[in-house]
Amino acid sequence: MAYLSTHNLSVGYKHKGNVLTVLSDLNISLDKGCLTSLLGANGAGKSTLLRTITGVQDPLQGCVNLGDAELCRLTQRERSRLIGIVTTDRIMAGGLTVTELVSLGRQPHTGFWGRLSRTDKDRVREAMHDAGIEHKADCFVSQLSDGERQKAMIAKSLAQRTPIIILDEPTAFLDVASRFETMRLLHDLAHKHHKAVLLSSHDISLSLLLSDQLWIIDSERNFIAGGTEDLILNGTLNRMFRSQALSFSQEMGDFEMTLPTSHAVRLECTSAALSRCIANALMRNGIAIDASASTLIAADMQGDTYTIAVGEKRLGTIEELITTLKSYTSWT
Amino acid sequence: MAIIIAVLIALVMANLLIGSVDIAPRAVWQIITGQGHENAVWEIIILNTRVPMIVTAALSGAALSVAGLLLQTAFNNPLAGPSILGVSTGASFGVAVVMLASGSAVWLTQSVGSYMTILIGALAGAALVLIVLLIFSTMVHSSTMLLIIGILVSYLASSAVSLLNFFATEEGVHSYVIWGLGNFSGVTPSQLPFFAFFIIVALAASTTLVKPLNALLLGTRYAENLGVNTKQTRNALLIITGILTAGVTAFCGPISFIGLVVPHIARLLLNTSNHNRLIPATMVTGAAVALLCTLISVLPKQYGVIPINAITPIIGVPIIIYIIVNRKNIQYFN
């Protein structure tokens, strides 16, 4: 079920008669219980698209529909009950407690004075619980870490009880553990709370792991939407960044770095982990792996110990292997 | 909060007891409780001078402080205030036009009508600045830039005042300069109800903005997402600020620093940014600070009264510097 859909939507900017179209003819949707990641390089138009579908900016053409209603016909208050947002904007709420901050999410549902009913207070507690920030309820927002602050803002949008939650780079500025926790939380919001969640991100690996759907804007501003795994397999992710240094590995489901190589060796290895480590160390030093190369490296791993053989030499570490290979005068 | 109210009550009493004439505490009590006193001069001093001054100072302090709080939240800038945004200067410009254009006559007659003229001048001046700010706010979306425009407009208004002074009569300039020093004792008992009504209505109006003000702590984008009509809220904020500032400026002169400093004192005392509690606390703290300034101003007793604007920076500047130096440890900055 589509909570949000667009009809021939074009987004961009109008300035004194000049029209700059960023993306055009978008017919896309955000579905109930579905986590969608919006990926694209800086300047590709991610923010412009997010601003348009949250109603901050008008579309150049076409329209955005929330359920049966057109976004542009809804009042600010009606919108506030349908879409909750989390942005990277700097906030001045350091002097509020987490509970007070999350309570702001109830504003679309409270009266003129913003007084909270018992139900409102329950919803606030629930939201803090679901976002995993309940233990900081009485702390000031200024005392939170970046990850906790992000959770508090997500709790705010949960308290808002909107079917749709849209987040602009929710994992930017976070450390690795917080990035995983935040993404895990967003995944739960979609799958357990049946919300339609859209986030823009540069964190491609995490998005590929947890998103049900991807929206990709490539370097030529083509917009591609589809199921995550389908876009991996049909080569869309490969085309996403046209760069010499980066290529997408369908086997690993992630981007990998490619560096220029000047030499090649043949590798025979009994362990996949050891093989990957040796290959990476060789690649870093400009040595490719080629089945037809004359130099043979044989490696074997038993438990935590491994041995590597180059010609007559037996080596105990990959570091020694690199030193040995570099000393081959015939290569230089 | 209880402490601030206690301090406020203590300051009200101190202001009743201390002044250029020494009056026995017992006599003061008899006069204000309506029992009367044989010394008619004392009765006049208490009822016609000290009580109006206390009410004026308390209301003005509350008004300027709330104006400062509204501007700080609306512009997302802790250094905003009615004097910095040019609202006070705009009101001063309006007063200058009235006072200098008509010589000193308006000031000296002290009739309700003449004060009305000054008030209308101040309102018109403040409104002019606010309209300029509103026009620019449709073109400039950054609050910081709008704050800078406010500062620039304030310079323009100052230069217009200087030009007016240049062409005005000596008495006109003299009375304008005296007015510019700030004074809470200029409101006569006959004008007091009018002044009080004006300020109390605007203060009451400010409390209706609690909900959108709290949402604005998250910035305009979040506030709009929470259903706040930010444009309408900003207009309402500017109008209420304009009325509060113009009202006080017309009657008491351009009082500096109170609007900037008191919201910070209130936040530090209550340790919160929540406008639910912050608005009432700011009103009470503002009244207390203004009464403290008034008390200091009458300390020289028979040697005269110190201008209020000579005292406010002495209280205000150290607090602002303390806040700037300690901003890393102050909750509401982070």
Interface residues (C-beta under 8 A of the other chain):
Chain A: T54 V56 Q76 R77 R79 S80 R81 I83 G84 I85 T87 D89 R90 I91 M92 A93 G94 G95 L96 E100 L101 L104 G105 Q107 P108 T110 F112 W113 G114 F140 S142 Q143 Q160
Chain B: T73 N76 T208 V210 K211 N214 A215 L217 L218 G219 R221 Y222 E224 N225 L226 G227 V228 N229 R267 N271 T272 S273 N274 N276 Q331 Y332 F333 N334
